[in-house]
Amino acid sequence: MRRSAQTAPDSSRRLRRNLLRIAAVLVVIAAGVPAAQAALAAEGVTATFTKSSDWGSGYEGKYTIHNGSSGPLTWRVEFDLPSGATISSFWDASLVQTGNHVVATGTWNATLAPGASTSFGWIGAPGGITPSNCSINGDPCTGGSGPSVPGAPTNLRVTGTSNNSISLAWNASSGTVTGYRVYEGSTQRAQVSGTSATISGLGACTTHTYTVRAYNASGESPNSNSVTGTTTGCTGGGNKVIGYFADWGIYARNYHVKNIHTSGSAAKLTHILYAFGNVTNGQCTMGDSYAAYDRAYTAAESVDGVADTWDQPLRGNFNQLRKLKQMYPHLKVIWSFGGWTWSGGFGQAAQNPTAFANSCYNLVNDPRWAGVFDGIDIDWEYPNACGLSCDSSGFASFRNLMQALRNRFGNQLVTAAITADGTSGGKIDAADYGGAAQYVDWYMVMTYDFFGAWAPQGPTAPHSPLTCYSGIPISGFCSENAIAKLRSKGVPASKLLLGIGFYGRGWTGVSQSTPGGSASGAAPGQYEQGVNDYKVLKTSCPATGTVGGTAYAYCGNQWWSYDTPSTIAGKMSWARSQGLGGAFFWELSGDTTNGELITAIKNGLS
C-alpha cells in the first residue's frame, strides 16, 4: 500500500510535466512554427573543430558541420592555419589552401537537410596547432539562428566581352546576402560580394553560358536566369550580303527588279531572296503567280530595256531576275518559302519531309524558269512554337525537314531564316537548330522585330538592338544573345548571318525622348501602322540617339527605332569580330534610291 501511495504522486508529476511539454508544443504550433523547426533555429548553423590524434610532427583534424537552420544548407567552411602549416591529404570535402587560408566545400555531402550533420577531415603538419578565424558561408562557425536562404538574382546579363573574358552583371537578390557565386554548368567560376563579375582566362571566340546564385549562412539561392556570351577574337568573317525582294513590292511600292540595278544594289549583293512561295497541303506551292511569271514588263520597266512580248514563255519577276543574273553573273537567287503569313503549312509538311522536299525541288527547278534559282530558303515562323499560328510538330521536325531538303537539293543552296529569340526556354530552344545546322549552307537570324507597337502602350524600345542594354524590357532580347545561343548549340559562326531591318518601328503618344517611355499606340505608317521605311524616316524623323547599338528618333510625340549607315557600320564590325558569315536584310525597297544602307553593309563587311 505504501508503494502504491508513493507511486500515485510520481505519476501525477510525470503527467503534469508531459502536459506542460504538450502545451509548449501547442504554443509553438499556434504561432505558425513547427516545434522541430523552432528547436533547429535555436541551435543555428555551426562548424566544430576536433583533433582525432596528434603525434607531434603531424595531426588528424576534423570539422563537423551541423545545419540547425530551417532550410537546406550548401556549406562552405573557411579557416586559417598558422604560417607554414600544410595539409597533405583530406577526405569528404574539396580543400583549397592558399597561403595559410583554407577553403573547404562539400562533395557528396555538399547540401545538408535541416537538422543534418556531416564532417570532413585532413592530415596536417606540424602537430600542436588549431585552426583560427573559422567561418561557415561567411558567418562565424559558432553558429546562430541564421537568415533565410536569399532569393534568386535577376536580370543576369552580359555587359562586356574581350578576347579572353566575359563580364556579367545582375540585380541584387532579396533577403540577407553574403555574396554571389557564378556558375558555368555545375562548375563555380567566380565568387564576389557585389553584383558583377568578370570571368577571365577564356579562349578567343568561345561561347559560355552562366548562372548566378546568392548565398548566406543558410545556403544558396535558386539559379538566376542563364545568359550566354561569346569572347571576341574570331578570325575572319564572311562577306555575304543578302537582300529580300518581296514580290508584292511591284504593286503599291512600285519597286521592281530593275530598281536593284539602278540603285547600285545588284553590284553589292551576293544573293537575293525571292519572297515568298507558299506552303499548303504539305507541299511547296506558288505564291503570286501573276507577279512571278505572268506580268508583262515594258521596255522602260525592264532590267535590260527590252519589253516583254505577248507570246514569250516567261515574263514577270522571274524573267527580270534571269536578266539581272545575266547582267551580274556573280549573283545567286534563292526562292524563300513561308514567312509570317504562310508558315502555317510547315507542320503538315513535317509529317512527310521527303514528299515536301520533292515538291519544293520540282517547283524551284521547274523547266519554265530553269536557271533563275540557285536553291531554296525556308522561313518557318516558328517550328514547335507560335507565330501567326502555333506549331506542335516537335523538337526534331525542323531538323528532319532540312535533312530531307538537303538530300533532295544536293549541291544547290539550302538556307533558312530563323528566330532570334535566344531567351531561356524561348523559340531557339524549341527546335533543333543545332542538329539541323549540318544540312544548311547558312542561317539568317532574324535579329529584328524584338520590340514594337504590338505592345501599344510600350515601353518604347529599339526593334533591332545589337546588345542587351541596361533597362531593356525583356532580358536577353537582343542580337548578340541570339547569336551566342545558337553558337552554344554547336552552330558554326560562319553559318550565321546577322539580320538588318531596312525599316523602323514606332509609337505615338510618347512624351519621353529616351527609350523606356509609355505610349498610346502605333505611330502612323505608310503601308502598315507602326512601320515605316528607312528612306522615309531618315527625313521625316531623323535619329536623335543610339541605344544597344542601333538608332532611335523622337519627333513630336512619336518615337521610332531604326538602323542608319552609322549603326550598320557598328553592327558589321561586330559581325566580323564574331566570325559571322555576313549579313542579310529585309527588304530592298526600304533603302534609298542610291542604296545607302546596303552600301553600309557591303563596306562594313569588306
C-alpha positions as CSV (number, residue, x, y, z in Angstrom):
1,M,0.0,0.0,0.0
2,R,2.8,2.4,0.8
3,R,4.4,1.7,-2.6
4,S,1.1,2.4,-4.2
5,A,0.7,5.6,-2.2
6,Q,4.2,6.8,-3.3
7,T,3.5,5.8,-7.0
8,A,0.5,8.0,-7.4
9,P,2.2,11.3,-6.7
10,D,5.1,10.4,-9.1
11,S,2.7,9.6,-11.9
12,S,0.9,12.8,-11.3
13,R,4.1,14.8,-11.6
14,R,5.1,13.0,-14.8
15,L,1.6,13.7,-16.2
16,R,1.9,17.3,-15.3
17,R,5.3,17.6,-17.0
18,N,4.0,15.9,-20.1
19,L,1.1,18.2,-20.2
20,L,3.4,21.2,-19.9
21,R,5.5,19.9,-22.8
22,I,2.5,19.3,-24.9
23,A,1.2,22.8,-24.1
24,A,4.6,24.3,-25.1
25,V,4.5,22.5,-28.4
26,L,0.9,23.7,-29.0
27,V,2.0,27.3,-28.3
28,V,4.8,27.0,-30.9
29,I,2.4,25.4,-33.5
30,A,-0.2,28.1,-32.8
31,A,2.5,30.7,-33.6
32,G,2.8,29.1,-37.0
33,V,6.2,27.5,-36.5
34,P,6.7,23.7,-36.2
35,A,8.4,22.7,-32.9
36,A,11.2,20.9,-34.6
37,Q,12.0,23.9,-36.7
38,A,11.9,26.2,-33.7
39,A,14.5,23.9,-32.0
40,L,16.7,23.8,-35.1
41,A,16.6,27.6,-35.4
42,A,17.8,28.0,-31.9
43,E,20.7,25.7,-32.5
44,G,21.9,27.5,-35.7
45,V,24.5,26.6,-38.3
46,T,27.8,25.5,-36.8
47,A,31.2,24.0,-37.7
48,T,33.1,22.5,-34.8
49,F,36.8,21.5,-34.9
50,T,38.1,18.4,-33.2
51,K,41.5,16.8,-33.4
52,S,41.4,13.0,-33.6
53,S,45.1,12.5,-32.9
54,D,48.4,14.4,-32.7
55,W,51.8,12.8,-32.9
56,G,54.0,15.9,-32.8
57,S,55.1,16.1,-36.4
58,G,51.5,15.9,-37.6
59,Y,47.9,15.6,-36.7
60,E,44.4,14.5,-37.9
61,G,41.9,17.3,-37.8
62,K,38.1,17.3,-38.4
63,Y,35.3,19.8,-38.7
64,T,31.7,18.7,-38.0
65,I,29.1,20.8,-39.7
66,H,25.5,20.9,-38.3
67,N,22.6,22.5,-40.1
68,G,20.4,23.9,-37.4
69,S,18.6,26.2,-39.7
70,S,15.1,25.7,-41.1
71,G,16.2,25.2,-44.7
72,P,18.7,23.2,-46.8
73,L,22.4,24.3,-46.4
74,T,25.0,24.2,-49.1
75,W,28.1,24.8,-47.0
76,R,31.5,26.4,-47.4
77,V,33.9,26.4,-44.5
78,E,36.9,28.7,-44.3
79,F,39.7,28.8,-41.7
80,D,43.3,29.9,-41.2
81,L,46.3,27.7,-40.2
82,P,49.5,29.1,-38.7
83,S,52.2,30.2,-41.1
84,G,54.0,27.3,-42.7
85,A,51.3,24.7,-41.8
86,T,50.4,22.3,-44.5
87,I,47.7,19.8,-45.4
88,S,48.9,16.5,-47.1
89,S,45.6,14.7,-47.6
90,F,41.9,15.2,-47.0
91,W,38.6,13.4,-47.3
92,D,34.8,14.1,-47.6
93,A,35.4,17.6,-48.9
94,S,37.3,19.6,-51.6
95,L,40.0,21.6,-49.9
96,V,42.0,24.5,-51.4
97,Q,44.8,26.0,-49.4
98,T,46.2,29.5,-50.4
99,G,49.0,30.5,-48.1
100,N,47.6,29.9,-44.6
101,H,44.0,30.2,-45.7
102,V,41.9,27.1,-46.4
103,V,38.5,26.8,-48.2
104,A,36.5,23.6,-47.9
105,T,33.4,22.8,-49.9
106,G,31.3,19.7,-49.9
107,T,31.4,16.9,-52.4
108,W,28.9,14.1,-51.9
109,N,27.8,15.9,-48.7
110,A,27.6,19.4,-50.2
111,T,24.0,20.1,-49.2
112,L,22.6,19.3,-45.7
113,A,18.9,19.0,-44.9
114,P,17.6,20.8,-41.8
115,G,18.9,19.1,-38.7
116,A,21.5,17.1,-40.6
117,S,25.3,16.9,-39.9
118,T,28.4,15.9,-41.8
119,S,32.1,16.1,-41.3
120,F,35.3,16.3,-43.3
121,G,38.9,15.7,-42.2
122,W,42.5,16.0,-43.1
123,I,46.1,15.1,-42.2
124,G,48.2,18.2,-41.5
125,A,51.6,19.2,-40.2
126,P,53.1,20.1,-37.8
127,G,51.3,18.9,-34.8
128,G,50.1,21.0,-31.9
129,I,48.1,23.5,-34.0
130,T,44.4,24.6,-34.0
131,P,42.7,26.4,-36.9
132,S,41.5,30.0,-36.3
133,N,39.1,32.5,-37.9
134,C,36.6,29.8,-38.8
135,S,33.6,30.8,-40.9
136,I,30.8,28.9,-42.5
137,N,29.2,30.6,-45.5
138,G,30.6,33.9,-44.3
139,D,29.3,33.7,-40.7
140,P,31.2,32.6,-37.5
141,C,31.4,28.8,-37.1
142,T,30.0,29.2,-33.6
143,G,26.5,29.5,-35.1
144,G,23.4,31.5,-34.7
145,S,19.8,31.2,-35.9
146,G,20.9,32.1,-39.4
147,P,19.0,34.0,-42.1
148,S,16.6,32.5,-44.7
149,V,18.1,31.4,-48.0
150,P,18.2,34.5,-50.3
151,G,16.1,34.9,-53.4
152,A,17.4,34.2,-56.8
153,P,19.4,37.0,-58.5
154,T,17.5,38.5,-61.5
155,N,18.4,40.2,-64.9
156,L,21.7,38.4,-65.3
157,R,23.2,39.9,-68.4
158,V,26.5,40.2,-70.4
159,T,28.0,43.6,-70.0
160,G,31.2,43.2,-72.0
161,T,33.5,40.8,-73.8
162,S,37.1,40.7,-74.8
163,N,39.3,38.1,-76.4
164,N,39.7,36.2,-73.1
165,S,36.9,37.4,-70.8
166,I,33.2,37.9,-70.3
167,S,31.8,40.5,-67.9
168,L,28.5,39.9,-66.2
169,A,26.1,41.9,-64.1
170,W,22.8,41.2,-62.3
171,N,20.2,42.6,-60.0
172,A,20.6,42.0,-56.2
173,S,18.8,39.2,-54.6
174,S,16.2,39.7,-51.9
175,G,16.9,38.8,-48.3
176,T,20.2,38.6,-46.5
177,V,23.1,38.1,-48.9
178,T,26.7,37.3,-48.1
179,G,27.8,37.1,-51.7
180,Y,27.3,35.6,-55.1
181,R,28.7,32.7,-57.0
182,V,28.9,32.5,-60.7
183,Y,28.5,29.0,-62.3
184,E,29.1,27.6,-65.7
185,G,27.0,24.5,-65.6
186,S,27.9,23.0,-62.2
187,T,31.4,24.5,-62.0
188,Q,31.9,27.6,-60.0
189,R,33.7,30.3,-61.9
190,A,33.7,33.2,-59.5
191,Q,32.7,34.3,-56.1
192,V,32.1,38.0,-55.4
193,S,30.4,40.2,-52.8
194,G,28.9,42.6,-55.4
195,T,26.5,42.3,-58.3
196,S,29.1,42.0,-61.1
197,A,31.9,39.7,-62.1
198,T,34.4,39.2,-64.9
199,I,35.3,35.7,-65.9
200,S,38.8,35.7,-67.3
201,G,41.2,33.2,-68.8
202,L,38.8,32.2,-71.6
203,G,39.7,31.3,-75.1
204,A,39.2,33.6,-78.0
205,C,36.0,33.2,-80.0
206,T,34.5,30.7,-77.5
207,T,30.9,30.6,-76.1
208,H,30.0,30.2,-72.5
209,T,26.7,30.0,-70.6
210,Y,26.4,31.3,-67.0
211,T,24.1,31.4,-64.0
212,V,24.4,33.2,-60.6
213,R,23.4,32.2,-57.1
214,A,23.3,34.3,-54.0
215,Y,24.4,32.7,-50.7
216,N,24.4,33.3,-47.0
217,A,24.8,31.2,-43.8
218,S,21.7,29.2,-44.6
219,G,22.8,28.2,-48.1
220,E,22.5,29.2,-51.8
221,S,19.6,30.7,-53.6
222,P,18.0,29.2,-56.7
223,N,19.7,29.9,-60.0
224,S,19.3,33.3,-61.8
225,N,18.3,33.3,-65.5
226,S,21.0,32.0,-67.7
227,V,23.0,34.1,-70.2
228,T,25.3,33.1,-73.0
229,G,28.3,35.2,-74.1
230,T,31.0,34.8,-76.7
231,T,34.5,36.1,-76.4
232,T,35.9,38.2,-79.3
233,G,38.9,37.5,-81.4
234,C,37.2,35.4,-84.0
235,T,39.4,35.3,-87.1
236,G,37.9,36.2,-90.4
237,G,34.3,36.6,-91.3
238,G,32.1,36.1,-94.3
239,N,31.2,38.8,-96.8
240,K,27.7,37.5,-97.8
241,V,25.3,40.4,-98.5
242,I,21.8,39.1,-98.9
243,G,18.6,41.0,-99.5
244,Y,15.0,40.1,-99.7
245,F,13.0,41.0,-102.8
246,A,9.2,41.0,-101.9
247,D,7.1,40.1,-104.9
248,W,4.2,42.3,-103.7
249,G,6.6,45.3,-103.9
250,I,5.8,45.7,-107.6
251,Y,2.3,46.9,-106.7
252,A,1.9,49.9,-104.2
253,R,5.6,50.3,-103.7
254,N,6.3,50.3,-107.4
255,Y,9.6,48.6,-106.7
256,H,10.8,46.2,-109.5
257,V,13.8,44.1,-110.2
258,K,15.2,46.9,-112.3
259,N,15.5,49.1,-109.1
260,I,18.0,46.6,-107.8
261,H,20.2,47.5,-110.7
262,T,19.6,51.3,-110.9
263,S,20.2,51.8,-107.1
264,G,23.6,50.1,-107.4
265,S,22.5,47.4,-105.1
266,A,23.0,44.5,-107.5
267,A,26.7,45.1,-107.6
268,K,26.9,44.9,-103.8
269,L,24.6,41.9,-103.3
270,T,25.9,38.3,-103.3
271,H,22.4,36.7,-103.0
272,I,18.8,37.7,-103.5
273,L,15.9,36.0,-101.6
274,Y,12.7,35.9,-103.6
275,A,9.8,36.2,-101.1
276,F,7.6,34.2,-100.8
277,G,6.5,30.8,-102.0
278,N,3.5,29.3,-100.1
279,V,3.3,26.0,-98.2
280,T,0.0,24.2,-98.5
281,N,-1.1,20.6,-98.1
282,G,2.4,19.6,-97.1
283,Q,3.9,20.9,-100.3
284,C,5.7,24.0,-101.7
285,T,3.3,25.9,-103.9
286,M,3.4,29.2,-105.9
287,G,2.6,32.4,-104.1
288,D,1.6,35.2,-106.5
289,S,1.8,33.7,-110.0
290,Y,1.0,36.9,-111.8
291,A,3.9,38.7,-110.2
292,A,6.2,35.7,-110.5
293,Y,5.9,34.8,-114.2
294,D,3.0,36.5,-115.9
295,R,3.2,40.3,-115.6
296,A,4.4,41.9,-118.9
297,Y,7.2,44.4,-118.5
298,T,7.6,47.5,-120.7
299,A,11.0,48.5,-122.1
300,A,11.2,51.3,-119.5
301,E,10.4,48.9,-116.7
302,S,12.7,46.1,-117.8
303,V,16.2,45.4,-116.4
304,D,17.8,45.4,-119.9
305,G,15.4,47.9,-121.6
306,V,13.7,45.2,-123.7
307,A,10.0,44.8,-123.4
308,D,8.2,41.5,-122.9
309,T,6.1,40.1,-125.8
310,W,2.7,38.5,-125.5
311,D,4.0,35.1,-126.6
312,Q,7.3,34.7,-124.8
313,P,7.4,31.7,-122.5
314,L,8.4,33.5,-119.2
315,R,7.6,37.0,-118.1
316,G,7.2,38.7,-114.6
317,N,9.7,38.9,-111.8
318,F,11.3,35.5,-112.8
319,N,12.3,36.7,-116.2
320,Q,13.5,40.0,-114.8
321,L,15.7,38.1,-112.3
322,R,17.1,36.0,-115.0
323,K,18.1,39.1,-116.9
324,L,19.6,40.6,-113.7
325,K,21.7,37.5,-113.3
326,Q,22.9,37.7,-116.8
327,M,24.0,41.3,-116.1
328,Y,25.6,40.4,-112.8
329,P,27.0,36.8,-113.1
330,H,28.1,36.7,-109.5
331,L,24.5,37.0,-108.2
332,K,22.7,34.0,-106.8
333,V,18.9,33.9,-106.3
334,I,17.2,31.8,-103.7
335,W,13.4,31.1,-103.5
336,S,12.1,31.6,-100.0
337,F,9.0,29.8,-98.7
338,G,6.8,30.6,-95.8
339,G,7.2,33.9,-94.0
340,W,5.0,35.2,-91.3
341,T,1.7,34.7,-93.3
342,W,2.5,31.4,-95.0
343,S,4.2,29.4,-92.2
344,G,1.1,27.6,-91.2
345,G,1.6,24.7,-93.6
346,F,5.0,23.6,-92.3
347,G,3.5,21.4,-89.6
348,Q,1.8,19.2,-92.2
349,A,5.0,19.3,-94.3
350,A,7.0,18.0,-91.4
351,Q,4.8,14.9,-91.3
352,N,6.3,13.7,-94.6
353,P,9.6,15.6,-95.1
354,T,10.6,13.6,-98.2
355,A,7.3,14.4,-100.1
356,F,7.7,18.0,-99.1
357,A,11.3,18.2,-100.3
358,N,10.3,16.6,-103.6
359,S,7.5,19.1,-104.2
360,C,9.9,22.0,-103.4
361,Y,12.6,20.7,-105.7
362,N,10.2,20.3,-108.6
363,L,8.8,23.8,-108.2
364,V,12.1,25.6,-107.7
365,N,13.6,23.8,-110.7
366,D,10.6,23.9,-113.0
367,P,11.8,24.0,-116.6
368,R,9.8,27.2,-117.3
369,W,12.2,29.2,-115.2
370,A,15.3,27.0,-115.3
371,G,18.4,28.8,-114.2
372,V,16.6,31.5,-112.3
373,F,17.0,29.9,-108.8
374,D,20.1,28.5,-107.2
375,G,18.4,26.9,-104.2
376,I,15.7,27.1,-101.6
377,D,15.2,29.1,-98.3
378,I,12.8,28.0,-95.6
379,D,11.3,30.8,-93.5
380,W,9.3,28.8,-90.9
381,E,7.9,31.1,-88.2
382,Y,8.2,29.1,-86.0
383,P,9.0,25.4,-85.6
384,N,7.4,23.9,-82.5
385,A,6.4,27.4,-81.3
386,C,3.9,30.2,-82.0
387,G,4.0,32.9,-84.7
388,L,0.9,33.9,-86.6
389,S,-0.3,30.4,-85.7
390,C,1.1,27.8,-83.3
391,D,3.0,24.6,-84.3
392,S,3.4,21.5,-82.2
393,S,5.2,19.2,-84.7
394,G,8.0,18.5,-82.2
395,F,11.6,19.4,-81.4
396,A,13.0,17.3,-84.3
397,S,10.7,18.5,-87.0
398,F,12.8,21.3,-88.3
399,R,16.0,19.2,-88.4
400,N,14.1,16.4,-90.3
401,L,12.7,18.9,-92.8
402,M,16.1,20.4,-93.5
403,Q,17.7,17.0,-93.8
404,A,15.1,16.0,-96.4
405,L,15.7,19.2,-98.4
406,R,19.5,18.7,-98.4
407,N,19.0,15.1,-99.6
408,R,16.8,16.3,-102.5
409,F,18.6,19.5,-103.5
410,G,22.1,18.1,-103.3
411,N,24.7,20.8,-104.1
412,Q,22.1,23.6,-104.6
413,L,21.8,26.1,-101.7
414,V,19.6,25.2,-98.7
415,T,19.2,28.0,-96.2
416,A,16.8,29.1,-93.5
417,A,15.7,32.3,-91.9
418,I,15.2,31.6,-88.2
419,T,14.1,33.1,-84.9
420,A,16.3,35.4,-82.9
421,D,14.6,34.6,-79.6
422,G,17.5,33.5,-77.5
423,T,15.9,33.8,-74.1
424,S,15.9,30.8,-71.8
425,G,13.2,28.4,-73.0
426,G,12.5,30.7,-76.0
427,K,12.0,29.8,-79.6
428,I,15.6,28.9,-80.3
429,D,15.3,26.3,-77.5
430,A,12.0,24.9,-79.0
431,A,13.6,23.4,-82.2
432,D,16.8,21.5,-83.0
433,Y,18.6,24.3,-84.8
434,G,21.9,22.9,-83.7
435,G,21.2,19.5,-85.2
436,A,19.8,21.0,-88.4
437,A,22.9,23.2,-89.0
438,Q,24.7,20.4,-90.7
439,Y,22.2,20.4,-93.5
440,V,22.1,24.1,-94.3
441,D,24.5,26.4,-96.0
442,W,23.7,29.1,-93.5
443,Y,21.1,30.5,-91.2
444,M,19.7,34.0,-91.5
445,V,19.0,35.0,-87.9
446,M,16.1,37.5,-87.9
447,T,17.7,39.9,-85.4
448,Y,14.9,42.5,-85.7
449,D,11.3,42.9,-84.5
450,F,12.3,42.3,-80.9
451,F,10.1,45.2,-79.8
452,G,7.3,47.1,-81.5
453,A,3.8,48.7,-81.2
454,W,2.1,45.3,-81.0
455,A,2.6,46.4,-77.4
456,P,0.7,49.7,-77.9
457,Q,1.5,51.2,-74.5
458,G,5.2,50.5,-74.8
459,P,7.6,50.7,-73.2
460,T,9.5,52.2,-76.2
461,A,12.5,50.1,-77.2
462,P,14.5,49.5,-80.3
463,H,13.3,46.8,-82.6
464,S,16.8,45.6,-83.5
465,P,19.2,46.0,-80.6
466,L,22.6,44.6,-81.1
467,T,23.4,44.5,-77.4
468,C,21.2,43.9,-74.3
469,Y,21.5,47.4,-72.8
470,S,20.5,48.2,-69.2
471,G,16.8,48.7,-69.0
472,I,15.9,46.5,-72.0
473,P,12.2,45.5,-71.5
474,I,12.9,41.7,-71.9
475,S,16.2,40.4,-70.6
476,G,18.2,38.7,-73.3
477,F,16.1,40.0,-76.2
478,C,18.9,41.3,-78.4
479,S,21.1,40.2,-81.4
480,E,24.2,39.2,-79.5
481,N,22.3,36.9,-77.2
482,A,20.6,35.1,-80.1
483,I,23.9,34.6,-81.9
484,A,25.6,33.4,-78.7
485,K,22.7,31.0,-78.0
486,L,23.0,29.4,-81.5
487,R,26.7,29.1,-81.2
488,S,26.4,27.4,-77.8
489,K,24.2,24.8,-79.6
490,G,27.1,24.0,-82.0
491,V,26.1,26.2,-84.9
492,P,29.4,27.4,-86.5
493,A,29.7,31.2,-86.6
494,S,30.4,31.1,-90.3
495,K,26.9,29.7,-90.8
496,L,25.2,32.6,-89.0
497,L,24.2,35.8,-90.7
498,L,23.2,39.0,-88.8
499,G,19.8,40.4,-89.8
500,I,19.2,44.1,-90.5
501,G,15.9,45.8,-90.9
502,F,15.6,48.5,-93.7
503,Y,12.6,49.9,-91.8
504,G,11.7,51.3,-88.4
505,R,9.1,50.6,-85.8
506,G,7.4,53.4,-83.9
507,W,4.9,54.5,-81.3
508,T,2.8,57.6,-80.9
509,G,1.6,59.5,-77.8
510,V,5.1,59.4,-76.3
511,S,6.4,62.1,-74.1
512,Q,9.9,60.6,-73.2
513,S,12.6,61.1,-75.8
514,T,14.8,58.3,-74.5
515,P,13.9,54.6,-74.6
516,G,11.5,53.1,-72.0
517,G,8.7,55.6,-72.3
518,S,5.0,54.9,-72.4
519,A,2.9,55.3,-75.5
520,S,-0.8,55.4,-76.6
521,G,-0.5,53.3,-79.7
522,A,1.3,52.6,-83.0
523,A,2.7,55.6,-84.9
524,P,1.2,56.1,-88.4
525,G,2.9,54.2,-91.2
526,Q,2.8,54.4,-95.0
527,Y,1.8,50.8,-95.5
528,E,1.3,49.5,-92.0
529,Q,0.7,51.2,-88.7
530,G,3.8,51.4,-86.6
531,V,6.2,50.7,-89.5
532,N,8.0,53.0,-92.0
533,D,10.8,52.5,-94.5
534,Y,14.2,53.9,-93.7
535,K,14.0,56.1,-96.8
536,V,11.0,57.8,-95.2
537,L,12.2,58.0,-91.6
538,K,15.6,59.5,-92.4
539,T,14.0,62.8,-93.3
540,S,10.5,62.6,-91.6
541,C,12.0,61.7,-88.1
542,P,15.8,61.8,-88.1
543,A,17.7,59.9,-85.5
544,T,18.3,61.6,-82.1
545,G,20.2,59.0,-80.2
546,T,21.5,55.4,-80.1
547,V,20.9,52.6,-77.7
548,G,22.0,49.0,-77.8
549,G,24.0,49.6,-81.0
550,T,21.1,50.9,-83.0
551,A,19.4,54.3,-83.5
552,Y,16.2,55.9,-82.2
553,A,14.4,59.0,-83.1
554,Y,12.0,61.3,-81.1
555,C,9.9,63.8,-83.1
556,G,6.7,65.4,-81.9
557,N,5.1,62.7,-79.8
558,Q,6.4,59.9,-82.0
559,W,9.3,57.5,-81.1
560,W,10.9,55.4,-83.7
561,S,13.9,53.0,-83.9
562,Y,15.8,52.0,-87.0
563,D,19.3,51.4,-88.3
564,T,21.3,54.1,-90.0
565,P,24.5,53.8,-92.1
566,S,26.4,54.6,-88.9
567,T,24.8,51.9,-86.7
568,I,25.0,49.4,-89.5
569,A,28.8,50.0,-89.7
570,G,29.0,49.2,-86.0
571,K,26.9,46.0,-86.4
572,M,29.1,44.9,-89.3
573,S,32.2,45.4,-87.3
574,W,30.7,43.3,-84.5
575,A,29.7,40.6,-87.1
576,R,33.3,40.5,-88.3
577,S,34.7,40.2,-84.7
578,Q,32.4,37.2,-84.2
579,G,33.4,35.5,-87.4
580,L,29.9,35.5,-88.8
581,G,29.1,34.6,-92.4
582,G,27.9,38.1,-93.3
583,A,24.5,39.9,-93.1
584,F,21.1,39.9,-94.7
585,F,18.3,42.4,-94.7
586,W,14.5,42.9,-95.1
587,E,14.0,44.3,-97.7
588,L,15.3,46.0,-100.7
589,S,12.5,48.6,-101.3
590,G,13.1,50.2,-97.8
591,D,16.5,51.6,-98.8
592,T,17.1,54.9,-100.5
593,T,17.3,55.1,-104.3
594,N,21.1,55.2,-104.1
595,G,21.3,52.3,-101.7
596,E,22.7,54.0,-98.6
597,L,22.0,51.0,-96.2
598,I,23.3,48.2,-98.5
599,T,26.4,50.3,-99.1
600,A,27.0,50.4,-95.4
601,I,26.6,46.7,-95.1
602,K,29.0,46.0,-98.0
603,N,31.6,48.4,-96.8
604,G,31.3,47.2,-93.2
605,L,32.0,43.6,-94.2
606,S,34.8,44.4,-96.6
